[in-house]
Amino acid sequence: MVQLQTIRLAQLLLLGANGALGALTVDVEDQDSIKAAASLVAEDLMTFYKGDEKGEVPGILPAPPDGDYYWWSGAALWSTLIDYRNRSGNTAYDDTITRGILWQTGAGDDFMPANWTTTMGNDDQAFWGLSASLAATTGFKDPDATDPQWVSLAKAVFDEQTSEDRRVDDGDCSGALRWQIYPFNQGYNYISCE
């Protein structure tokens, strides 16, 4: 079942989720054709992003009840655009990517902003840490020196998720990473150690 959902998601991304790219044509033997098609997909993806508009929150896609996206989806968007930029050389979204990621770093520069406390899981935080890691490993320009750098953001997530505080401390699943970060969140005791 998961595989069918993954295939459907891939179809939506490739064909353009809002239908605008339904007629996308790509010659896989031609780099310019590939880059042109990827540019159209990136442009279409950005139509979902409202974070740069007045009154909206930078870094995230519209969340329920106004949208269908969760906090981690913003990190997936930025990772996708960083990968696109790395492969295409298109720097058009660089400022938006940087602003979006940095806005969600939280007070501890560890991708734990207070406004997501009630739903934040280790997997959500990991998506943001991986976006910072991808930025660092692809040579995406570091933010200004007054802001946290990509490596330090990724390291903060790694350090937190490998700490004993995030792990199950006893029983058959001792050492397993919990799904949720905070004990008051539903799913804190949901652990898969098989």
Helices and strands as residue ranges (DSSP letters): H 2-15, H 31-46, H 71-88, H 94-103, G 114-116, H 122-137, H 150-161, G 164-166
